[in-house]
Amino acid sequence: MPARASIKPLEWENRFFGVNSAILRFGDDAPPLTVQALAGWSRVQAKVAADDAARLDALQALGFRLVEGEVDLALSPAASDDIGAEPATEVDIPRLRELAALAFTQ
């Protein structure tokens, strides 16, 4: 399966770092990626889910290689009607300020 994506220039990075880089925006309606389409760029990045083996294989066939990893963590909280929370009131403000101040200390 060919990878289908639009190639979008990373304009800020290109100006700031003086490079010619782009990012892939995947979509079923995008054109198939080709070596020729990628040839004009010095660096092209793509974010691909680790379990998307078909897309990873297609990109590897075009010469892509893993250079950096990113992890998204998700937690499904247990279902409960009682979340143990209630709206704060004016009398809670002093304690909330204390807690907020502690959150940003080392």
C-alpha positions as CSV (number, residue, x, y, z in Angstrom):
1,M,0.0,0.0,0.0
2,P,1.6,3.3,-1.0
3,A,1.7,6.1,1.6
4,R,-0.6,9.0,0.6
5,A,0.2,12.4,2.0
6,S,0.6,16.0,1.1
7,I,4.0,17.6,1.7
8,K,3.8,20.8,3.6
9,P,6.8,23.1,4.2
10,L,7.8,23.9,7.7
11,E,8.1,27.6,7.1
12,W,9.1,28.8,10.5
13,E,11.8,26.1,10.9
14,N,13.1,26.7,7.4
15,R,13.5,30.4,8.1
16,F,14.9,30.1,11.6
17,F,17.3,27.1,10.9
18,G,18.0,27.9,7.3
19,V,16.9,24.4,6.1
20,N,14.5,23.1,3.6
21,S,12.2,20.8,5.6
22,A,8.6,19.7,5.4
23,I,6.1,17.5,7.2
24,L,3.8,14.9,5.7
25,R,0.0,15.3,6.2
26,F,-1.5,11.9,5.6
27,G,-4.9,11.5,3.9
28,D,-6.8,9.1,1.7
29,D,-7.4,11.9,-0.8
30,A,-3.7,13.0,-0.9
31,P,-1.5,11.9,-3.7
32,P,0.8,8.9,-3.4
33,L,4.2,9.7,-2.1
34,T,7.1,9.2,-4.5
35,V,10.8,9.5,-4.3
36,Q,10.6,12.3,-6.9
37,A,8.1,14.3,-4.7
38,L,10.5,14.0,-1.7
39,A,13.6,14.8,-3.7
40,G,13.3,18.6,-3.3
41,W,13.5,18.5,0.5
42,S,16.6,18.2,2.7
43,R,14.4,16.8,5.5
44,V,10.9,15.5,5.7
45,Q,9.2,14.4,8.9
46,A,6.1,12.3,9.6
47,K,4.2,11.3,12.7
48,V,3.0,7.7,12.4
49,A,1.4,5.5,15.1
50,A,3.5,2.6,16.1
51,D,0.8,0.1,15.2
52,D,0.4,1.5,11.6
53,A,2.7,-1.1,10.1
54,A,1.5,-0.6,6.5
55,R,2.3,3.1,6.6
56,L,5.6,2.5,8.4
57,D,6.6,0.0,5.7
58,A,5.6,2.3,2.9
59,L,7.7,5.1,4.3
60,Q,10.7,2.9,4.9
61,A,10.5,1.8,1.3
62,L,10.8,5.5,0.4
63,G,13.9,5.8,2.5
64,F,12.5,7.1,5.7
65,R,14.1,5.9,9.0
66,L,13.2,6.4,12.6
67,V,15.1,9.3,14.2
68,E,13.0,10.2,17.2
69,G,10.2,8.7,19.2
70,E,7.1,10.2,20.8
71,V,4.8,8.6,23.2
72,D,1.1,9.4,23.9
73,L,-0.2,7.9,27.1
74,A,-3.9,7.3,27.7
75,L,-5.7,6.2,30.8
76,S,-9.3,5.2,31.0
77,P,-10.6,6.1,34.4
78,A,-12.8,3.7,36.2
79,A,-16.5,4.4,35.7
80,S,-18.1,6.0,38.8
81,D,-20.9,8.3,39.4
82,D,-19.1,9.8,42.4
83,I,-16.0,11.6,41.2
84,G,-15.3,13.0,44.7
85,A,-15.1,16.6,43.5
86,E,-17.3,19.6,43.9
87,P,-17.1,23.2,42.7
88,A,-14.8,25.5,44.8
89,T,-16.3,28.4,46.7
90,E,-14.9,31.7,47.8
91,V,-13.9,30.2,51.2
92,D,-11.7,27.7,49.3
93,I,-9.6,30.4,47.6
94,P,-6.8,30.7,50.3
95,R,-6.2,27.0,50.3
96,L,-6.3,26.8,46.5
97,R,-3.6,29.5,46.4
98,E,-1.4,27.6,48.8
99,L,-1.8,24.4,46.7
100,A,-1.1,26.3,43.5
101,A,2.1,27.9,45.0
102,L,3.3,24.4,46.0
103,A,2.7,23.0,42.6
104,F,5.4,25.3,41.1
105,T,8.2,24.8,43.7
106,Q,11.0,22.3,43.6
